[in-house]
Amino acid sequence: MASKPDGHRPTAGGSHRPHPGQAVYGISVAAELAGIGTHTLRLYEQHGLLVPARSAGGSRRYSDDDLRRLARIAALTEQGINLAAIARILTLEDDNTALRDRNAALAAERDLLREQHTEQKQQPAVGSRTPKLGLGDGTGEVRHVKIERAD
């Protein structure tokens, strides 16, 4: 669905949801939605696992993307992975996603350039003439020239 200029998008029921990256939830709402405590959210922020947006007044604001990241952090902590390792895993996952996006963009650009190149090869250049077989003046007539050896 297309987002409106205010960052909200209509849903099937007619209600409006924020864009996934739009930070709209305060810390207590985000903690409740994620099923963790506000102290835990602050701890994750201290370890660099999560960087919430800030309101004009300086309070933390979380987005749906942040909530998905919190779910990933929770899954990793449930596996017994420490916060330093989780930070590294998340960084590698973010880098991998960025590389995949860049690769997809480059592949699309390559395909476009190939298509343009193919189109150019199929069209003769403006003002060019199809070459005719023959020698000399370009009329296509074959001229016989006697070549003498100089001894």
Stockholm file with secondary structure:
# STOCKHOLM 1.0

chainA/1-151         MASKPDGHRPTAGGSHRPHPGQAVYGISVAAELAGIGTHTLRLYEQHGLLVPARSAGGSRRYSDDDLRRLARIAALTEQGINLAAIARILTLEDDNTALRDRNAALAAERDLLREQHTEQKQQPAVGSRTPKLGLGDGTGEVRHVKIERAD
#=GR chainA/1-151 SS CCCCTTSEEECTTSCEEECTTCCCBCHHHHHHHHTSCHHHHHHHHHTTSCCCEECTTSCEEBCHHHHHHHHHHHHHHHTTCCHHHHHHHHHHHHHHHHHHHHHHHHHHHHHHHHHHHHHHHHSCCTTCCCCCSSSSSSSSCCCCCCCCCCC
#=GC SS_cons         CCCCTTSEEECTTSCEEECTTCCCBCHHHHHHHHTSCHHHHHHHHHTTSCCCEECTTSCEEBCHHHHHHHHHHHHHHHTTCCHHHHHHHHHHHHHHHHHHHHHHHHHHHHHHHHHHHHHHHHSCCTTCCCCCSSSSSSSSCCCCCCCCCCC
//
